[in-house]
Amino acid sequence: MALETLLLVEDDELLATQTRRALERHGLSVTLAADAEQARQCMASLPTLDAAVLDQNLGVDNGLDLIAPLLTHFPQCRILVLTGYGSIAAAVAATRRGAHNYLTKPAGAGDILDALRRDPAQMESLPDSPPSLQRLEWEHIQRVLDAHGGNISHAAAALGIHRRTLQRRLKKRPSPVQFERERPDRN
């Protein structure tokens, strides 16, 4: 699929500017929005849209909530959810809503374009070895958080823990290095 037009929804101004420039160097026409409201305004004014890159956490907004309106306006649009707090649960939630793919930050222009062009059916399968207890806890917290629309207070109540405890656990998210150690091909 040829990509010519792209909507980038990112609330971090510096990251948005850098990503926009990098994608434009690859020949794309990039429209930038800093929040959900600006993204909706862009959708109304754009005649066509080949792809969209959505930050999952947009301040008070959730980038996942933009997937359905995007696909309503542009049914052939390929949507990539980009987040600094990646988890399998969040990736599943994004793809169930209609996202084409899901990436964790940092991701360069090449990674973004590869994820948008790649066929989701041909992605790598899950590892054979079970994840660590820390990873399982993180995934469970992410599922509960998603089920409660990102509301920390409601998710904490559902988990049976105090809101501050949940916030501390979210700050201590497992690092990619820890996840890398879990891969069976790294002995």
C-alpha positions in Angstrom: 0.0 0.0 0.0 1.4 3.4 -1.0 1.3 5.9 1.8 1.1 9.6 0.9 -0.9 11.4 3.6 -0.6 10.8 7.3 -2.2 12.3 10.5 0.2 12.4 13.5 -1.5 12.8 16.8 1.1 13.5 19.5 0.9 15.8 22.6 4.7 16.0 23.1 5.5 19.0 20.9 9.2 18.3 20.5 8.6 14.6 19.6 5.8 15.5 17.3 8.0 18.0 15.4 10.9 15.5 15.1 8.6 12.7 14.0 6.8 14.9 11.5 10.1 16.0 9.9 11.4 12.5 9.7 8.2 11.2 8.1 8.2 14.1 5.6 11.8 13.2 4.6 10.3 9.8 3.5 7.9 11.7 1.2 4.8 11.8 3.3 2.5 14.8 3.7 2.0 15.0 7.5 -0.8 16.8 9.3 -0.1 17.3 13.0 -2.6 17.4 15.9 -1.7 17.8 19.6 -4.9 16.3 21.1 -8.2 14.5 20.3 -10.1 17.7 19.5 -7.5 18.9 17.0 -7.4 15.4 15.5 -11.2 15.5 14.9 -10.9 19.0 13.3 -8.2 17.6 11.0 -10.4 14.6 10.1 -13.2 17.0 9.0 -10.9 19.1 6.8 -8.7 16.4 5.2 -10.0 15.1 1.8 -8.1 11.8 2.1 -5.9 10.0 4.6 -3.8 7.0 4.1 -2.4 6.5 7.6 -2.6 7.8 11.2 -0.2 7.5 14.0 -1.9 8.0 17.4 -0.2 8.5 20.7 -2.2 6.4 23.1 -1.9 8.8 26.0 -2.8 12.3 25.0 -3.0 14.2 28.3 -6.6 13.7 29.4 -7.5 12.0 26.1 -7.0 8.4 25.0 -5.7 8.0 21.5 -7.6 4.7 21.2 -10.8 6.7 21.2 -9.8 8.2 17.8 -9.7 4.9 16.0 -13.4 4.5 15.3 -13.9 8.1 14.0 -10.9 7.8 11.8 -12.1 4.6 10.3 -15.6 6.1 9.8 -14.1 9.0 7.8 -11.4 7.1 6.1 -12.2 3.3 6.0 -8.9 2.4 4.2 -6.8 4.4 6.7 -4.0 2.3 8.4 -3.8 3.3 12.0 -0.7 2.8 14.2 -0.9 3.3 18.0 2.3 4.6 19.5 2.9 4.6 23.2 5.5 4.9 25.9 3.7 2.4 28.0 3.4 -0.7 25.8 1.7 -3.9 26.9 0.1 -6.9 25.2 -3.2 -6.0 26.7 -3.0 -2.4 25.3 -1.9 -3.8 21.9 -4.9 -6.2 21.8 -7.3 -3.3 22.8 -5.9 -1.2 20.0 -6.2 -3.9 17.3 -9.7 -4.8 18.5 -10.8 -1.2 18.0 -9.3 -1.3 14.5 -5.7 -0.3 14.7 -3.5 -1.8 12.1 -0.5 -2.1 14.4 1.0 -1.0 17.7 4.5 0.2 18.6 6.2 1.4 21.8 8.3 4.5 21.9 10.9 5.4 21.0 10.2 4.5 17.3 11.9 6.1 14.3 10.3 7.0 11.0 11.5 3.7 9.5 9.9 1.7 12.4 6.6 3.6 12.0 6.5 3.1 8.2 7.4 -0.5 8.5 4.6 -1.1 11.1 2.1 0.7 8.9 3.1 -1.3 5.8 3.5 -4.7 7.4 0.6 -7.2 7.2 -0.6 -7.9 10.7 -1.2 -11.5 9.8 2.5 -12.1 9.1 3.8 -10.7 12.4 5.9 -12.7 14.7 4.2 -15.2 17.0 4.4 -15.0 20.8 7.4 -16.5 22.5 7.3 -20.1 23.8 8.6 -19.3 27.3 6.2 -17.9 29.9 6.6 -14.2 30.9 8.0 -13.2 34.3 5.7 -12.6 37.2 6.6 -8.8 37.0 5.5 -8.8 33.3 2.3 -10.7 34.1 1.4 -8.2 36.8 2.1 -5.3 34.4 -0.1 -6.9 31.7 -2.9 -7.4 34.2 -2.7 -3.8 35.5 -2.9 -2.6 31.9 -6.0 -4.8 31.1 -7.8 -3.4 34.2 -6.7 0.1 33.4 -8.0 -0.3 29.8 -11.3 -1.8 31.0 -11.8 1.3 33.1 -11.0 3.8 30.4 -7.6 4.7 31.8 -9.2 6.0 35.1 -6.6 5.3 37.8 -9.1 5.5 40.7 -11.5 3.1 39.2 -8.8 0.7 38.1 -7.2 0.8 41.6 -10.6 0.0 43.2 -11.1 -2.9 40.8 -7.6 -4.2 41.6 -8.3 -3.8 45.4 -5.4 -1.5 45.9 -5.0 2.2 46.8 -4.8 4.7 44.0 -1.3 5.8 45.0 -0.1 2.2 45.1 -1.3 1.8 41.5 0.4 5.0 40.5 3.7 3.8 42.0 3.4 0.5 40.2 2.7 2.3 36.9 5.9 4.3 37.4 7.9 1.2 38.0 6.9 -0.4 34.7 9.2 -3.2 33.5 11.9 -1.9 31.3 12.4 -3.2 27.7 15.7 -4.7 28.9 13.9 -6.9 31.4 11.5 -8.0 28.7 14.4 -8.7 26.4 15.9 -11.0 29.0 12.7 -13.1 28.8 13.2 -14.0 25.2 14.0 -17.7 24.7 16.6 -17.1 22.0 18.7 -15.0 24.5 20.6 -17.6 26.6 
